[in-house]
Amino acid sequence: IARNTNPLLGMAKIHYKRKEYVSSIVIMKTVTFDPDYDKSLHYYYAGCAYKLQDYKTAFDQYNMLLRFRNDKFFITTSVSLINHKIDLCKRFIEAK
């Protein structure tokens, strides 16, 4: 079943802002990745995973986001911020 990402991502963002990270991830896992999906999904997925101390998933999602460096997402969010978050994830992964 194809699902439009915008309403689902909107619901996931609401859960994220309420600090309901598991609920947010559950919603994001239902998204079908059509060519025009909102790439910020990876940012919020990574943020949820990070808050839940799943640093490997956060690392993977941040790296996935960097595959789309020309996406409109990066108009408001710098690549260096994402690289910093990746570095933090690496440190936590290595510490475990």
KAQUIWO-V974582 format. One record per residue. RES is the residue in one small letter. SS is DSSP state (a for helix, b for strand, c for the rest). OMEGA is omega as a letter, one per 30 degrees, with the letter a starting at -180 (none if undefined). Layout:
<<RES	SS	OMEGA> <RES	SS	OMEGA>>
This chain:
<<i	c	l> <a	c	l> <r	c	l> <n	c	a> <t	a	a> <n	a	l> <p	a	l> <l	a	l> <l	a	l> <g	a	l> <m	a	l> <a	a	l> <k	a	l> <i	a	l> <h	a	l> <y	a	a> <k	a	l> <r	c	a> <k	c	l> <e	c	a> <y	a	l> <v	a	l> <s	a	l> <s	a	l> <i	a	l> <v	a	l> <i	a	a> <m	a	l> <k	c	a> <t	c	a> <v	c	l> <t	c	a> <f	c	l> <d	c	a> <p	c	a> <d	c	a> <y	c	a> <d	c	a> <k	c	l> <s	a	l> <l	a	a> <h	a	l> <y	a	a> <y	a	l> <y	a	l> <a	a	l> <g	a	l> <c	a	a> <a	a	l> <y	a	a> <k	a	l> <l	c	l> <q	c	l> <d	c	a> <y	a	l> <k	a	l> <t	a	l> <a	a	l> <f	a	a> <d	a	a> <q	a	l> <y	a	l> <n	a	l> <m	a	l> <l	a	a> <l	a	l> <r	c	a> <f	c	a> <r	c	l> <n	c	a> <d	c	a> <k	c	l> <f	a	a> <f	a	l> <i	a	a> <t	a	a> <t	c	a> <s	c	l> <v	a	a> <s	a	l> <l	a	l> <i	a	l> <n	a	l> <h	a	l> <k	a	l> <i	a	l> <d	a	l> <l	a	l> <c	a	l> <k	a	a> <r	a	l> <f	a	l> <i	a	a> <e	a	a> <a	a	a> <k	c	none>>
